[in-house]
């Protein structure tokens, strides 16, 4: 069965959609709050020359410029912190049929949303984020690894399962403690709790430990 985290391509397109929305708000609000005056913009000043006119924030309208900065910051926070943390989604994620969850399969919360959003713009916005998401077992970028979050298909439910079923998975798909002859057959990692709890439990390569994701 394909892992629900195998959505790296959709994640990239979702990010581009969110970036397009962000850019549209930034540009649209800039045009709404700036003033157009005749003549070209001075090389040492702000603004952009459009045709034979200069458009930008004029002296005496500092409030407009402050409002623009606040709008940009608010949209940035809503798109990459609040919506992913509280709802587990964003416009791009919703359009591509994917969602952001914690290890229990629930929206990660604001703190985790803040952590993954911070690392998105610090590291993951570069090609590094795409490479890390492509090579890690559960397709997590750096921000996901730090925040303990996952991006999965919207139809995925419950705790995040490993990329491939453990060697001791039962035929019915339920996880049970390994038999003695299977001890050591599965590498150490986090796996669905053998007791049926909606969480992950750590298998040290020989036995289940007391360490869980919740």
BAVEX-997756 format. One line per 8 residues: number of its first residue (from 1); their letters; for each residue x negated, y, z negated of N, C-alpha, C. Coordinates in steps of 0.05 Angstrom, whole numbers. Atoms other than C-alpha are relative to their C-alpha. Layout:
N
NUM = A = X:Y:Z:X:Y:Z:X:Y:Z ~ ...
//
This chain:
214
1 = XXXXXXXX = -17:-24:0:0:0:0:-18:25:0 ~ 16:-24:-2:-26:68:19:2:17:-26 ~ 0:-17:24:-46:112:-41:15:25:5 ~ -15:-25:-4:1:171:-51:-17:25:1 ~ 18:-24:-1:-60:217:-56:-14:3:27 ~ 12:-2:-27:-80:203:16:14:21:17 ~ -14:-21:-14:-54:270:39:-18:24:5 ~ 19:-21:-2:-117:310:50:6:18:24
9 = XXXXXXXX = -6:-16:-23:-97:332:120:24:19:-5 ~ -24:-17:7:-29:357:95:-7:22:-20 ~ 9:-20:19:-64:392:38:-12:24:14 ~ 13:-21:-14:-106:432:86:20:18:15 ~ -20:-16:-14:-46:453:128:17:16:-20 ~ -15:-14:21:-8:471:64:-14:24:-10 ~ 15:-23:8:-64:516:42:0:22:21 ~ -1:-20:-22:-65:551:110:27:14:0
17 = XXXXXXXX = -27:-12:0:11:562:105:1:20:-23 ~ 0:-19:23:3:593:35:-18:24:5 ~ 18:-23:-6:-56:635:59:13:19:20 ~ -14:-17:-20:-14:660:118:22:17:-14 ~ -20:-15:15:42:680:70:-13:22:-17 ~ 14:-20:16:-7:715:24:-10:23:18 ~ 11:-20:-18:-39:751:83:23:18:10 ~ -22:-16:-10:29:773:109:10:20:-21
25 = XXXXXXXX = -9:-18:21:48:803:41:-21:22:-4 ~ 21:-19:4:-20:837:34:1:21:22 ~ 0:-19:-23:-17:868:104:26:17:0 ~ -26:-14:-1:57:885:100:2:22:-22 ~ -1:-20:22:51:920:32:-20:22:4 ~ 20:-21:-6:-11:957:55:12:20:19 ~ -13:-18:-19:27:986:114:22:16:-13 ~ -22:-13:13:85:1003:69:-9:22:-19
33 = XXXXXXXX = 10:-18:21:42:1040:18:-21:20:10 ~ 21:-19:-11:-9:1076:63:14:21:17 ~ -9:-22:-15:-2:1140:102:-16:3:26 ~ 14:-4:-26:-18:1154:175:-4:30:5 ~ 6:-28:-6:-53:1219:193:-14:1:27 ~ 13:-2:-26:-77:1244:261:-31:0:-2 ~ 29:0:-1:-150:1233:280:-12:-26:-10 ~ 14:25:8:-201:1178:269:-8:1:-29
41 = XXXXXXXX = 8:1:28:-219:1155:199:-30:7:-2 ~ 28:-5:4:-285:1182:172:-15:-26:-6 ~ 15:25:3:-340:1129:173:-6:-6:-29 ~ 7:4:29:-353:1139:98:25:-4:-17 ~ -25:2:16:-280:1136:77:14:-26:4 ~ -16:23:-3:-227:1083:71:19:3:23 ~ -21:-1:-21:-171:1067:119:-10:-12:26 ~ 7:12:-26:-169:1040:190:11:18:22
49 = XXXXXXXX = -8:-16:-23:-166:1077:256:17:-18:18 ~ -19:15:-17:-105:1053:295:8:19:23 ~ -5:-18:-23:-103:1085:364:-15:26:-6 ~ 12:-27:5:-115:1160:353:7:9:-28 ~ -8:-8:27:-92:1159:281:-16:-16:-21 ~ 13:14:22:-122:1141:214:21:-8:-20 ~ -19:9:20:-82:1099:165:-14:-10:-24 ~ 13:9:24:-101:1090:93:13:14:-24
57 = XXXXXXXX = -9:-14:25:-91:1114:21:-12:28:0 ~ 9:-27:-1:-95:1189:19:-5:10:-29 ~ 6:-12:26:-122:1232:-38:26:10:-12 ~ -25:-9:13:-68:1245:-89:21:-22:-2 ~ -19:22:1:-33:1178:-78:-13:-25:-11 ~ 14:22:13:-74:1135:-124:20:-21:-10 ~ -20:19:9:-10:1104:-150:7:-21:20 ~ -5:19:-21:3:1072:-83:-21:-21:3
65 = XXXXXXXX = 22:19:-2:-65:1041:-81:0:-20:-23 ~ -2:17:23:-57:1014:-151:23:-20:3 ~ -23:18:-5:11:985:-133:-7:-22:20 ~ 8:20:-20:-20:950:-73:-18:-21:-12 ~ 17:19:14:-74:918:-116:17:-19:-17 ~ -17:16:18:-21:894:-165:17:-19:15 ~ -16:18:-17:22:865:-110:-17:-23:10 ~ 18:21:-10:-37:827:-81:-6:-20:-23
73 = XXXXXXXX = 7:17:23:-56:800:-150:24:-17:-8 ~ -24:15:8:16:780:-167:6:-22:20 ~ -5:21:-20:25:742:-102:-20:-22:-2 ~ 22:20:3:-42:707:-111:6:-18:-24 ~ -6:15:24:-22:685:-182:24:-18:4 ~ -25:16:-4:48:662:-162:-6:-24:19 ~ 5:21:-20:24:622:-101:-18:-22:-10 ~ 20:20:7:-36:588:-132:-3:-7:-29
81 = XXXXXXXX = 1:7:29:-23:586:-207:28:-7:-10 ~ -26:4:12:50:594:-227:16:-22:13 ~ -15:21:-14:85:553:-174:-12:-28:-2 ~ 12:26:4:34:496:-175:2:-10:-28 ~ 0:9:28:32:495:-251:28:-7:-10 ~ -27:4:11:107:501:-267:17:-18:17 ~ -17:16:-17:139:470:-206:-15:-23:14 ~ 15:20:-14:82:428:-178:2:3:30
89 = XXXXXXXX = -3:-4:-29:90:460:-110:-8:28:8 ~ 4:-27:-11:80:521:-66:15:-1:27 ~ -14:1:-26:113:541:0:-13:-19:19 ~ 14:18:-18:59:504:38:3:-29:-8 ~ -3:27:10:63:442:-5:28:-11:6 ~ -28:8:-5:139:441:1:5:-6:29 ~ -4:4:-28:136:448:76:-13:-26:11 ~ 14:24:-9:87:390:83:8:-25:-16
97 = XXXXXXXX = -9:23:15:123:344:34:-20:-12:-20 ~ 19:9:21:70:340:-20:4:16:-26 ~ -4:-14:26:68:360:-94:-25:-3:-17 ~ 23:0:18:18:374:-149:10:-11:-27 ~ -9:13:25:22:330:-212:-24:-5:-18 ~ 21:9:19:-16:310:-274:-1:-30:1 ~ 4:29:0:-36:238:-291:26:-15:-4 ~ -26:13:6:36:224:-314:20:4:23
105 = XXXXXXXX = -18:-5:-22:65:247:-248:19:23:-4 ~ -17:-23:6:95:311:-277:-15:26:9 ~ 13:-26:-6:82:385:-258:-22:5:-21 ~ 23:-2:19:14:401:-290:1:21:-21 ~ -1:-21:20:32:464:-329:-18:23:8 ~ 14:-25:-7:5:535:-327:-30:-2:-4 ~ 29:1:6:-63:521:-359:-15:-16:22 ~ 13:16:-21:-80:465:-310:3:14:28
113 = XXXXXXXX = -3:-15:-24:-51:508:-254:-20:22:3 ~ 20:-22:0:-97:565:-274:-28:-12:6 ~ 27:12:-4:-158:518:-276:-4:-8:29 ~ 4:9:-28:-146:488:-207:1:24:19 ~ 0:-24:-17:-129:557:-178:-26:15:-1 ~ 26:-14:4:-193:587:-207:-22:-13:17 ~ 21:14:-15:-237:533:-177:6:-1:30 ~ -6:-2:-28:-200:538:-111:-15:23:13
121 = XXXXXXXX = 13:-24:-12:-226:608:-99:-29:2:-8 ~ 28:0:8:-292:596:-135:-17:-19:18 ~ 15:20:-14:-313:533:-98:15:-13:23 ~ -15:17:-18:-258:495:-62:8:13:26 ~ -8:-13:-24:-241:548:-11:-20:-4:22 ~ 21:6:-20:-306:530:24:4:-29:10 ~ -1:27:-10:-318:465:62:-5:-21:-22 ~ 6:18:22:-341:435:-4:25:-12:-11
129 = XXXXXXXX = -25:11:11:-270:428:-29:12:-21:17 ~ -11:20:-18:-248:391:33:-16:-26:-1 ~ 17:23:1:-308:344:29:5:-16:-25 ~ -5:13:26:-297:329:-45:27:-14:0 ~ -26:12:-1:-223:316:-33:0:-25:18 ~ 1:23:-19:-240:268:24:-15:-24:-11 ~ 17:23:8:-291:226:-13:6:-10:-28 ~ -7:10:27:-264:221:-85:22:-21:2
137 = XXXXXXXX = -18:22:-2:-224:160:-101:29:8:2 ~ -28:-8:-1:-159:197:-114:3:27:15 ~ -1:-23:-18:-174:253:-64:4:26:-15 ~ -2:-24:16:-184:307:-116:-23:19:8 ~ 20:-20:-4:-220:372:-100:-12:7:-28 ~ 14:-7:25:-265:404:-153:21:11:-21 ~ -20:-11:18:-206:443:-183:17:-21:-12 ~ -17:22:10:-165:379:-189:-16:-16:-21
145 = XXXXXXXX = 17:16:19:-223:342:-223:-2:14:-27 ~ 3:-15:25:-231:398:-274:27:1:-15 ~ -26:-4:12:-156:407:-286:14:-27:-6 ~ -14:25:3:-138:333:-284:26:-2:15 ~ -24:0:-16:-88:342:-228:-5:-15:26 ~ 1:15:-24:-71:305:-165:20:12:20 ~ -20:-8:-20:-36:322:-100:9:-26:14 ~ -12:25:-10:11:267:-77:23:5:19
153 = XXXXXXXX = -24:-2:-17:67:253:-28:23:6:-19 ~ -22:-9:16:131:284:-54:18:-23:-10 ~ -17:23:8:164:215:-58:-14:-18:-21 ~ 14:15:20:111:188:-106:12:6:-28 ~ -12:-4:27:138:177:-177:-18:-14:-20 ~ 15:13:21:107:159:-243:-29:7:-2 ~ 28:-5:4:35:157:-265:-16:-6:25 ~ 16:3:-23:-20:161:-214:-14:-27:0
161 = XXXXXXXX = 13:27:-2:-42:91:-192:-27:2:12 ~ 26:0:-13:-113:74:-172:2:-3:30 ~ 0:2:-29:-133:75:-99:7:-28:10 ~ -7:27:-7:-130:0:-95:8:-15:-26 ~ -9:13:25:-94:-47:-144:-23:-15:-13 ~ 20:15:14:-137:-78:-198:2:-30:7 ~ 1:28:-6:-158:-150:-188:20:-16:-17 ~ -17:15:17:-113:-170:-245:30:9:1
169 = XXXXXXXX = -28:-7:-3:-48:-141:-218:16:-25:5 ~ -17:23:-4:9:-190:-221:14:2:26 ~ -14:0:-26:48:-210:-158:23:20:0 ~ -23:-18:1:107:-168:-181:-8:29:-1 ~ 9:-28:1:64:-105:-183:-3:11:-28 ~ 3:-9:27:63:-101:-259:-29:-6:-9 ~ 28:3:10:-5:-93:-293:0:-14:-27 ~ 2:15:25:-23:-143:-347:-29:-2:-8
177 = XXXXXXXX = 27:4:9:-85:-153:-389:-13:-23:16 ~ 13:21:-16:-137:-194:-349:-3:-26:-15 ~ 6:27:11:-145:-268:-359:-29:-3:-5 ~ 28:3:7:-211:-291:-389:-18:-4:25 ~ 17:6:-23:-237:-317:-322:-2:24:19 ~ 1:-23:-17:-223:-249:-291:-16:23:-13 ~ 14:-21:15:-262:-209:-343:-24:9:17 ~ 23:-11:-14:-311:-162:-309:4:2:30
185 = XXXXXXXX = -4:0:-29:-280:-172:-240:7:28:11 ~ -8:-27:-8:-253:-101:-238:-18:21:-12 ~ 18:-20:10:-297:-40:-243:13:18:-20 ~ -10:-19:21:-290:9:-301:12:24:13 ~ -14:-23:-11:-240:63:-286:27:3:-15 ~ -26:-4:11:-172:91:-305:21:-14:17 ~ -20:15:-13:-113:46:-288:27:4:-15 ~ -26:-1:14:-37:45:-303:-1:-17:-25
193 = XXXXXXXX = -1:14:26:-25:24:-375:12:-28:3 ~ -10:28:-2:-16:-52:-379:25:-4:-16 ~ -23:3:17:39:-41:-430:25:13:13 ~ -23:-11:-13:84:-7:-379:5:29:-6 ~ -4:-28:8:75:63:-408:-7:18:24 ~ 5:-19:-22:77:123:-360:-25:16:-5 ~ 26:-13:6:3:139:-370:-22:-18:11 ~ 23:16:-8:-66:114:-352:-15:-9:-24
201 = XXXXXXXX = 17:10:22:-111:71:-396:-27:-8:12 ~ 27:5:-11:-186:62:-388:-8:-29:-4 ~ 11:27:-1:-213:-6:-368:-30:2:2 ~ 29:-4:1:-288:-10:-387:-16:-20:17 ~ 13:21:-16:-303:-67:-339:2:-27:-13 ~ -2:25:15:-292:-120:-392:27:-2:-14 ~ -25:0:16:-230:-100:-432:13:27:0 ~ -14:-26:3:-177:-47:-442:-10:14:-25
209 = XXXXXX = 9:-16:23:-199:10:-488:25:14:-12 ~ -21:-15:13:-158:55:-533:3:28:14 ~ -1:-27:-13:-170:115:-487:22:1:20 ~ -22:-3:-19:-107:138:-451:1:29:10 ~ -3:-27:-11:-87:198:-409:20:17:-15 ~ -20:-16:16:-34:220:-460:-1:-9:-29
//
